[in-house]
Amino acid sequence: MIETLEDFIREYTKIKEMGWIKTHRSGPTGIGKTLEDLLGIPENNLDEPDFGEYELKSCRINSQSMLTMFTRAPQPARANTYLREKYGYSSSVYDNDEKVLHSTLSADRFTPIANTGNKLKICCQTDGIYIESQDGIENIFWSREALKKCFEKKYKNKFVYAKALNEGAGANERFQFIDAYEVSGFDYDAFIKLLEAGKIYVDLRIGQYHSGKNKGKTHDHGTGF
């Protein structure tokens, strides 16, 4: 388990020298899982840095995928169910008529929601960050206090950002780690300014359970910032 930036540099240099490495997990999160395994960082969903004071982020070079900084469900309770039922749409992935809601929202424009005729955006108010439809602001929000607490628990003003080349797909994807950067001076106030400017997005990932006693009910896959 690495603890310091010097530990990371030493181990990451070894990883770079390994050349092409087969993914440890298929899909978008494969690169992060592979790097964490190689560095000896146990996988967890805790809102805290991955090692020492550093959060670890990684990406495929030239990928258009977004980088998730942290996840946070909106308030109040059952907000995701309300959003899914009011603004969601049916998906062929499921064998029922229950809805899902997958959409990337920003503060600078409305985003159409599939073929529903609905549009949503982020609305930044003094007391919190709200979701707004074409009909008005919904009482679905993230309080600024809660967001700040979540951000500062995850990031202590710095993180490490690793980049890799990739080839292949799925379980056969391979990575060659090339660069890594220490990013500092990234604070909550800057985060809010970028959110208000539409440079940081809110990714709604509200699905439904496939089976079991909760089949058809809301499954929160983590609302990402």
N, C-alpha and C positions, 0 to 999 in steps of 0.2 A: 504494500500500500504506500503510495507516494504521499508526502506531506508538504513539501516545499516546491517552489518554482525550480530550484536547482535539481530536485529529484525528477521533476517532469522533464526538464531539458535533457538530463542524462538518459532517461528511459525512452524519450521520444526520439533521440538520436539513434538508439538501437533499433527502434521500430522503422525509422526511415531506411536504415541499412538492410532491413529484411526484404525490401522490394515489394512485389505484389503479394497481397494477403487476402485469402478468401474470407468473405463475410461470415460473421458468426451468427447472423440472423438475416433472413430475407426481408425486403421491404425498406421503406424510407428510414427507419431507425437503425438499420444495419450498421451504418458507419459509426454512429455513436456507441452502439453496443460493442462493436469490434475494438474500437480504441480503448474503451473502458476496460474490457477484458485484458487487453495487452498491457495496460498500465496497472492492472491489479485493483481497479476501483470497483467495488461491489455495486450492483445495480440497485437503485432505490428511488422512491418517489418523494423523498423528503425535500422540504423547501429550505435547503441549506447548501452551501458550497460543496463541490465534489471532492476537493482536497485542499487542506489548509484554508486560505481565504479565497480560493479560486473556484469559480464555476467553470466547467469544461464544456465547450461547444465545438462542434465539428461540422464540416460541410464538404460536399462533392464540388470540386472546382468546375466552374461553368454551369452549375445547376441553378435553375430558376426557383428552386424550393425555398420557402420561407424558413427563417431561423426562429424557433420558438424560444423565447426568453424565460417564460414561466407560464403556468396555467392557473386560472382562478375562475371558479364558477360565479355567476352573478347572483345578487340578492334580489328579492327575499327568497325564502325556502320555496321550492317547486317552481322557481323562475324558468328553468330549462324546460320543464313540462309545459308550462304556459306558452313559451315561445314555439316549441315544437307543434303543439296542437293548433295554435293560431296562425303561424306563418310557415309551417312545414309542408312537405309534399311527399307523396307516395314514392317508394323506391322499388325497383325490380329486384333488388337484393333480398327483399323479404317477401314471404308468401302470405302477406296480409295487407289490409288497407291502412295500417297504422303509418304515421308520418315520421320523417326524419328532417333534420335541418342542418345542412352543411353549407356555410357561406362565410366569406371573408369580408369583413366590414371595415370601413375607415371613416374618419370624421369629416373628410372633405367632399364626399359625394354619396348619393344613395346607390345601393347595390341591388339589382333585381334578384328576387328569390325564385329560381327555376321558372316554371310556367304558371306561377300562382297569381301573378299580377301585383304581388306585394313588393315593396322595396324597403330596405333597412339601412341605417347608418349609425355611426357613433355620434353622440351629442355630449360635448364637454361642458358641464355646469360647475359652478363654484363649489357645490357640495359633493359632486360625484360625476362619474362617467355613465351616461344613460344610453339606452337603445331607443332610437327614434324611427318610426315608420312614416309613410307619406301622410298618415292621418294624425300624427302628433307624437309626443314623447311618451314612451311607456314607463311604467313604474318598475323597470328592470334596470338595475344599476350595479356599479362597483363604487363604494365610497372611496374617496381619496385617501382617507386614513387607512382603510384595509389594503388598498393597492400599495401604498407606501410601505406598510409593514411587510407585505408579501415580497416586494421588490428588495427591500433592504435586508431581509432574511436570506434571500437567495444570492444577492450580489453585494459584496463589500467594496463597491466602486471599481471592481476589476474582474476580468475573467480571461481565460485562455481560449483562443479560437484557432483550431487546427483545420487544415485543408488537405484534401487528397484527390488524386486522379482516380477515376473509376472506369471499369469496363465490365461487360456482361450485365446480367440482370438476375433478379430473384435470388435463389439459393446459390447461384453460380457467380454472383457479382464478386469482383475483386477490387481492392483498394491499394493505392501506393501513396503513402503519406508524404507530403512534400514540405509544407510550411506550417509554422505555428506562430501565433502572435499573442503577446500580452497586451490586453486592452484595458486601459485605466482611465480614470476621470469620468466614468459613465455613472451618473447619479440619477436620483429619482426626478429631480426638477427637469433635467434634460429629457428623461423618458416621457414626462407629461407634455413637454413642449413638442416633441416629435409626434406624440399621439394626437395632440390637437391639430397639428399641421397635416395629418393624414399620412405621415411617414412610417408610423407604426400601426399595424393592423390588429384587429380582434377577429380571431378565427373561431366561429361557432362550429362545434363538432358534436352535435346532439343526435344520437341514434336511438336504437331500440334493442332490447335483448332478443337474441335469436330463439332461445329455448328456455325451458325450465319454468318455474313458477312466475317469473317476471317477464315471460315472453310478451312482446308488444309494448312493454312499459319503457319509460325513458331511460336511456343509457348514456350518461355523460362521459364522453371520451376526452374531456378536458378542454375547456375554452382557453385557447392559446393567445398570448400577446406576443 
